[in-house]
Amino acid sequence: MKLKQGDYVLATKYSDGDTKDHFCVGFFNGMLIQNDGKVTDRHMVIDSEGKNFRGNGFRRCEKISQKVGDILVANINLMEQGCASAWYWRYHPKQLQTLADIGIIKTGKGNKS
């Protein structure tokens, strides 16, 4: 599916989605254009204030729903501490929320005391 400017997305620095590398949830803002005018295969993603998350773009980017985005954002610390890919959590957000709810890893968000 082709992305449109403003789509709500999950983006990862590398295609494998390793959460130890840069990843984000934000809004698609087009493809990276080099100084010579060449369009690259890097996706530019911005926050709600229009600021780029990563100046050199992201290699993988997929549209997500607001509900999935809310779960991912609320549990970003848990994602960073785990061993699963960001893409795994994109397709299994309820499992991520369940892990947060039962406090498998202390994240400061979504955990019961």
C-alpha positions as CSV (number, residue, x, y, z in Angstrom):
1,M,0.0,0.0,0.0
2,K,1.4,3.4,-1.0
3,L,1.7,5.8,1.9
4,K,0.2,9.3,1.7
5,Q,1.5,12.4,3.4
6,G,-0.1,12.5,6.9
7,D,-0.6,8.8,7.3
8,Y,-0.1,7.6,10.9
9,V,2.8,5.1,10.7
10,L,5.3,2.9,12.5
11,A,8.8,3.5,11.1
12,T,12.1,1.7,11.7
13,K,15.7,2.6,10.9
14,Y,16.3,-0.8,9.4
15,S,13.9,-3.3,7.8
16,D,14.3,-5.8,10.6
17,G,12.6,-3.5,13.1
18,D,15.1,-4.1,15.9
19,T,13.9,-2.0,18.8
20,K,17.5,-1.3,19.9
21,D,17.7,0.8,16.7
22,H,15.8,4.0,16.1
23,F,12.1,3.5,15.6
24,C,9.1,5.8,16.0
25,V,5.3,6.2,15.7
26,G,4.4,9.4,13.8
27,F,3.2,10.9,10.5
28,F,4.5,10.1,7.1
29,N,5.9,13.2,5.4
30,G,7.3,11.9,2.1
31,M,10.5,10.4,0.9
32,L,14.0,11.7,1.6
33,I,15.3,13.8,-1.2
34,Q,19.1,14.2,-1.6
35,N,20.8,17.5,-2.3
36,D,21.1,16.5,-6.0
37,G,17.3,16.1,-6.2
38,K,17.4,12.3,-6.2
39,V,14.5,10.7,-4.3
40,T,15.7,7.9,-2.0
41,D,14.1,4.9,-0.5
42,R,14.1,6.5,3.0
43,H,10.8,7.5,4.6
44,M,10.6,10.8,6.4
45,V,8.4,10.8,9.5
46,I,7.4,13.7,11.7
47,D,5.9,14.3,15.1
48,S,2.6,16.2,15.8
49,E,4.6,19.5,15.7
50,G,6.1,18.8,12.3
51,K,9.6,17.9,13.5
52,N,11.5,15.1,11.8
53,F,12.2,12.1,14.0
54,R,15.3,11.2,12.0
55,G,17.2,13.4,9.5
56,N,18.3,10.5,7.4
57,G,14.8,8.9,7.2
58,F,13.7,5.3,7.9
59,R,14.1,2.3,5.7
60,R,10.7,0.7,6.6
61,C,7.5,2.4,7.2
62,E,3.9,1.1,7.4
63,K,0.5,2.7,8.1
64,I,-1.1,1.8,11.4
65,S,-4.4,2.6,13.1
66,Q,-4.7,5.1,15.9
67,K,-5.5,2.2,18.3
68,V,-2.4,0.3,17.5
69,G,-0.3,3.5,17.6
70,D,-1.7,4.4,21.1
71,I,-0.7,0.9,22.4
72,L,2.8,1.2,20.9
73,V,3.4,4.7,22.2
74,A,2.1,3.9,25.7
75,N,4.5,0.9,25.9
76,I,7.5,2.1,24.0
77,N,9.8,1.4,27.0
78,L,8.6,-2.2,27.2
79,M,9.3,-2.5,23.4
80,E,12.8,-1.2,23.8
81,Q,13.6,-3.6,26.7
82,G,12.1,-6.7,24.9
83,C,13.6,-8.9,22.2
84,A,10.8,-8.8,19.7
85,S,10.9,-6.7,16.6
86,A,8.8,-3.5,16.4
87,W,7.1,-5.2,13.5
88,Y,6.0,-8.1,15.7
89,W,4.4,-5.7,18.1
90,R,2.8,-3.8,15.2
91,Y,0.8,-7.0,14.4
92,H,0.4,-8.1,18.0
93,P,-0.4,-5.0,20.0
94,K,-2.8,-6.7,22.4
95,Q,0.0,-9.0,23.5
96,L,2.2,-6.0,24.2
97,Q,-0.6,-4.4,26.3
98,T,-1.1,-7.6,28.2
99,L,2.6,-7.8,29.1
100,A,2.5,-4.2,30.2
101,D,-0.7,-4.8,32.3
102,I,0.7,-7.7,34.2
103,G,4.0,-5.9,34.8
104,I,6.4,-8.4,33.1
105,I,8.9,-5.5,32.7
106,K,8.8,-2.3,34.8
107,T,8.3,0.5,32.4
108,G,6.7,3.2,34.4
109,K,3.7,3.1,32.1
110,G,0.8,0.7,31.9
111,N,2.1,-1.5,34.8
112,K,0.2,-2.5,37.9
113,S,2.1,-2.0,41.2
